[in-house]
Amino acid sequence: MTSTQILTPIAAALLMLGAGASVQAQTQTSQGGAAAMSFFVTSAGSGKGADLGGLEGADRHCQQLAQAAGAGSRTWRAYLSTQAAGGQPAVNARDRIGSGPWQNAKGEIIARNVAELHGTNNLNKQTALTEKGAVVNGRGDQPNTHDILTGSQTDGTAFAGAEDMTCGNWTRSGSEGAVMVGHHDRMGLDEQPPAKSWNSSHASRGGCSQDALKSTGGAGLLYCFAAD
C-alpha cells in the first residue's frame, strides 16, 4: 500500500472538516445583512430639522430607508416619544418598537429586549450603524452628527409638562421649541451620565431648524427599530 493510499482517508476527513467550517462561516455571515437587520440609525434626516411630519412621517422615513436597503418587509418604527397635547395622550418611544431582540446590519446584537435597551445595552459608535451598515460620525469627526432625535427620557418615556421637548411633536422646523437628543457614540463634553446617554443627553438650542440641530452636533437623524 502506498503512502498516498494511506493518507487518502485522512485527506478526505480534512476536506470534510474544511467544508463544515465553511458552511458554519457562511451561516454566521448570513445572520447579518439587510434581511436580518432590525435596528439602524438613519443615514439622513428629513432635511427639515425636527419637522418629521409627526410620528407617521418619521415611521415612513424609517420604512423607506429600510426598503431601499432591502429590509422593507419588516414593520419599522422611529424611536420617538410625543408629549400630551390637543387632547391626545403622550406616546412613549419604548412602547413603539416591539420586544426585540434587535441587531444592526452586521448582525451585532444591540439589545435583547426593551429592559436591556434601556439598561446595559450594546449601542455605541461601532454598533449604531446606518441601514447601509456605515458608521455615523461622532464627537471628534467632521462634521459631528452624534445628536440623535428622541424626545425621550432615559427610560424611553415621554416628558410631562408644558416644556417642549419634541419640537411640537415632530412638526416644527423654526426657531420655536426644542428637542431632546441622545448621543449614539456615548460621548459628550464631560463624563457625566447625560453626556454618555444614547437617548436623553441634552435639548437642542436655538429651536428646531436644521441649523439649530447642527449647532450642537446633529443632523436630524433617528433611531429606527423593527417592531415585528
Order of alpha helices (4+ residues) and beta strands (2+ residues): alpha-beta-alpha-beta-beta-beta-alpha-beta-alpha-beta-beta-alpha-beta
